[in-house]
């Protein structure tokens, strides 16, 4: 219970600070000033600024998109795809440490796994950017720029309307994620089909935390229980299953805390659909390589 309360407090503070920051950005037209000569002309300036800010915090970037949407700076479809562009900059900042950890713990299998994570993120970013460009080009010129007036009472009303949804979905994710993880472990633990038992252990460990899976993979590789391709497939499989619960646990609360319910639901659905499609393709390629090696 203490963990849930602490998480709700952090979530609330993050959302409020992000919204205040976004209001200031929109009021002083910082997007126009900073991004006019940096991003492609067919990308909204506010999207470019949100992407730049998300290198430090994707939640702050999402707050900027939320504020722009509320003020009709961008439309719903642009907002959805813009938010899906935000995870990449912060991931690029963290990826070198992920690569170093993966290689040090699981050797070449870990290195290829880390590279596959990066490729997935880059591809998803490019897909989202393509849809942002398309949506922006279809928008009528009259609605591209509007005058911005900050009304504190409107901002407070947005907080009061959106925060209860954020609290609800965070609480649901907090309570359901351990159950889902446990179900996945029970399903995969002990399976000995095209993967040895050690491979399923790696996959189950990855659902909980990637470092645990890398450690298990490294041990199995050293003892000869797994080949490089088997370890790679197990890491990708476990990471994909873990991603499903992480989207629910980490993203749902912020989406529903920053955006209206209908838009947040679409955002969550597109986040899940795009990422799981790429993970499935990743698994198919890894599975083909594994089957050819058997």
C-alpha positions in Angstrom: 0.0 0.0 0.0 2.9 2.4 0.8 4.3 1.8 -2.6 1.0 2.5 -4.3 0.5 5.8 -2.4 4.1 6.8 -3.1 3.6 6.1 -6.8 0.4 8.1 -6.9 2.1 11.1 -5.3 5.0 10.9 -7.8 2.6 10.6 -10.7 0.5 13.6 -9.5 3.6 15.8 -9.0 5.0 14.8 -12.4 1.7 15.6 -14.2 1.2 18.9 -12.4 4.8 20.1 -13.0 4.6 19.0 -16.6 1.4 20.8 -17.2 2.7 24.0 -15.6 5.8 23.8 -17.7 3.8 23.2 -20.9 1.5 26.2 -20.1 4.6 28.5 -19.9 6.0 27.0 -23.1 2.8 27.7 -25.0 2.3 31.2 -23.5 5.7 32.5 -24.5 5.8 30.7 -27.9 9.0 28.9 -27.0 8.3 26.3 -29.6 8.4 28.9 -32.3 11.5 30.5 -31.0 13.6 27.4 -30.5 12.4 25.0 -33.2 11.5 27.2 -36.2 14.9 26.6 -38.0 15.6 23.1 -36.6 12.7 20.7 -37.5 11.3 19.9 -40.9 8.6 22.4 -42.0 6.0 19.6 -42.3 6.3 18.8 -38.6 4.4 21.0 -36.1 6.8 23.2 -34.1 5.2 22.1 -30.8 5.9 18.4 -31.8 9.6 19.3 -32.4 9.9 21.0 -29.1 8.2 18.1 -27.3 10.6 15.7 -28.9 13.6 17.8 -27.8 12.3 18.2 -24.2 11.6 14.4 -24.0 15.4 13.8 -24.1 15.2 14.8 -20.5 11.7 13.7 -19.7 9.1 12.1 -22.1 6.4 13.1 -19.5 7.3 16.8 -19.9 7.1 16.3 -23.7 3.7 14.7 -23.4 2.5 17.6 -21.3 3.5 20.0 -24.0 1.5 18.0 -26.6 -1.4 17.9 -24.2 -1.4 21.7 -23.8 -1.1 22.2 -27.5 -4.0 19.9 -28.1 -6.2 21.7 -25.6 -5.5 25.0 -27.3 -6.1 23.7 -30.8 -2.5 24.1 -31.8 -2.6 20.5 -33.1 -5.4 18.0 -33.9 -6.1 14.7 -32.1 -4.3 12.5 -34.6 -1.2 14.6 -34.6 -1.2 14.5 -30.7 -1.5 10.7 -30.7 1.4 10.1 -33.1 3.5 13.0 -31.6 3.4 11.3 -28.2 4.5 8.0 -29.8 7.6 9.9 -31.0 8.7 10.9 -27.5 10.2 7.8 -26.0 13.1 7.6 -28.5 15.2 10.7 -27.4 15.4 9.6 -23.7 16.0 6.0 -24.8 19.0 7.1 -27.0 20.4 8.7 -23.9 20.1 5.5 -21.9 21.0 3.1 -24.6 24.8 3.1 -24.3 24.5 1.9 -20.7 22.0 -0.8 -21.8 24.4 -1.9 -24.5 27.3 -2.1 -22.0 25.2 -4.0 -19.5 23.9 -6.4 -22.1 27.4 -7.2 -23.6 29.0 -7.5 -20.2 26.4 -10.0 -18.9 25.4 -11.9 -22.0 28.2 -11.4 -24.5 27.3 -11.3 -28.2 23.7 -12.4 -27.5 23.3 -9.4 -25.2 24.8 -7.1 -27.8 22.5 -8.2 -30.6 19.6 -8.0 -28.2 20.4 -4.4 -27.2 20.8 -3.5 -30.9 17.3 -5.0 -31.6 15.8 -2.8 -28.9 17.3 0.3 -30.5 16.2 -0.6 -34.0 12.6 -1.2 -32.7 12.6 2.2 -31.1 14.0 4.0 -34.1 11.5 2.3 -36.5 8.6 3.2 -34.2 9.8 6.8 -34.1 10.0 6.9 -38.0 6.5 5.4 -38.3 5.0 7.9 -35.9 6.8 10.8 -37.6 5.4 9.7 -40.9 1.8 9.9 -39.6 2.5 13.3 -37.9 3.7 14.7 -41.2 0.6 13.3 -43.0 -1.8 14.6 -40.4 -0.1 18.0 -40.4 -0.2 18.3 -44.2 -4.0 17.5 -44.2 -4.7 20.2 -41.6 -6.2 23.5 -43.0 -3.8 26.5 -42.9 -6.3 28.5 -41.0 -6.0 26.3 -37.9 -2.2 26.0 -38.0 -1.7 28.9 -35.6 -4.1 30.4 -33.0 -3.7 33.1 -30.4 -2.8 31.7 -27.0 -4.4 33.0 -23.8 -3.5 31.3 -20.5 -6.5 31.0 -18.2 -5.4 29.6 -14.8 -9.0 28.5 -14.0 -9.1 26.4 -17.2 -5.8 24.7 -16.2 -7.1 23.9 -12.7 -10.3 22.4 -14.2 -8.1 20.2 -16.5 -6.2 19.0 -13.4 -9.4 18.2 -11.6 -10.9 16.4 -14.6 -7.9 14.4 -15.6 -6.0 13.5 -12.4 -8.7 11.1 -11.1 -8.4 9.0 -14.3 -4.6 9.0 -13.9 -4.9 7.8 -10.2 -7.4 5.1 -11.2 -5.3 3.6 -14.1 -2.1 3.8 -12.1 -3.7 1.9 -9.2 -5.1 -0.7 -11.6 -1.7 -1.1 -13.3 0.1 -1.3 -9.9 -2.2 -4.0 -8.6 -2.5 -6.0 -11.9 1.1 -6.0 -13.1 2.5 -8.4 -10.5 -0.4 -10.8 -11.2 0.2 -10.7 -14.9 3.9 -11.2 -14.4 3.2 -14.2 -12.2 0.8 -15.7 -14.8 3.5 -15.3 -17.5 6.1 -17.0 -15.3 3.8 -19.9 -14.6 3.0 -20.3 -18.3 6.7 -20.3 -19.4 8.6 -21.7 -16.5 9.5 -25.4 -17.1 8.7 -25.4 -20.8 11.1 -27.5 -22.8 10.2 -27.3 -26.5 12.3 -25.5 -29.1 14.0 -23.8 -26.1 15.7 -25.6 -23.2 14.4 -25.0 -19.7 17.1 -22.4 -19.3 15.7 -20.4 -22.2 12.3 -20.3 -20.7 13.8 -19.2 -17.4 15.5 -16.3 -19.2 12.2 -15.3 -20.9 10.4 -15.4 -17.6 13.1 -13.4 -15.9 12.9 -10.7 -18.5 9.3 -10.1 -17.7 10.4 -8.9 -14.2 13.6 -7.0 -15.1 16.0 -7.1 -18.0 19.1 -7.3 -15.8 17.8 -10.5 -14.3 17.2 -12.0 -17.7 20.7 -10.9 -18.9 22.3 -12.5 -15.8 20.4 -15.8 -16.4 21.3 -15.7 -20.1 25.0 -15.1 -19.3 25.0 -18.1 -16.9 23.3 -20.4 -19.3 25.7 -19.4 -22.1 28.7 -20.0 -19.9 27.5 -23.4 -18.9 26.6 -24.4 -22.4 22.8 -24.8 -21.6 22.0 -22.2 -24.3 23.4 -21.3 -27.7 23.8 -17.6 -28.7 20.6 -17.8 -30.8 18.6 -19.5 -28.1 19.6 -16.9 -25.6 18.8 -14.1 -28.0 15.4 -15.5 -28.8 14.6 -16.0 -25.1 15.7 -12.4 -24.3 13.5 -11.0 -27.1 10.5 -13.1 -26.1 10.7 -12.1 -22.4 11.3 -8.4 -23.3 8.2 -8.5 -25.5 6.0 -10.0 -22.8 7.4 -7.6 -20.3 6.7 -4.6 -22.6 3.0 -5.4 -22.5 2.9 -5.0 -18.7 5.2 -2.0 -18.7 3.0 -0.1 -21.2 0.1 -0.6 -18.8 2.1 0.2 -15.7 4.2 3.1 -16.9 2.2 4.8 -19.7 -1.5 4.4 -18.9 -1.4 6.7 -15.9 0.3 9.5 -17.7 -1.8 9.3 -20.8 -5.0 9.5 -18.8 -3.6 12.2 -16.6 -2.7 14.5 -19.5 -5.3 13.7 -22.1 -9.0 13.3 -22.3 -10.2 9.7 -21.8 -11.0 9.0 -25.5 -7.7 10.3 -26.8 -5.7 8.6 -24.0 -7.4 5.3 -24.9 -6.4 5.6 -28.5 -2.9 6.6 -27.5 -2.5 3.6 -25.3 -3.9 1.3 -28.0 -1.6 2.7 -30.7 1.4 2.5 -28.4 0.6 -1.2 -27.7 -0.2 -2.0 -31.3 2.9 -0.5 -32.9 5.3 -1.8 -30.3 3.9 -5.3 -30.1 3.9 -5.5 -34.0 7.6 -4.6 -34.1 8.3 -7.1 -31.3 6.4 -9.8 -33.2 8.5 -9.1 -36.3 11.7 -9.2 -34.2 10.6 -12.6 -32.8 9.9 -13.9 -36.3 13.4 -13.1 -37.5 15.0 -14.4 -34.4 12.9 -17.6 -34.6 13.8 -18.1 -38.2 17.5 -17.8 -37.4 17.0 -20.2 -34.5 15.2 -22.8 -36.6 17.8 -22.7 -39.3 20.5 -23.4 -36.7 18.8 -26.4 -35.1 
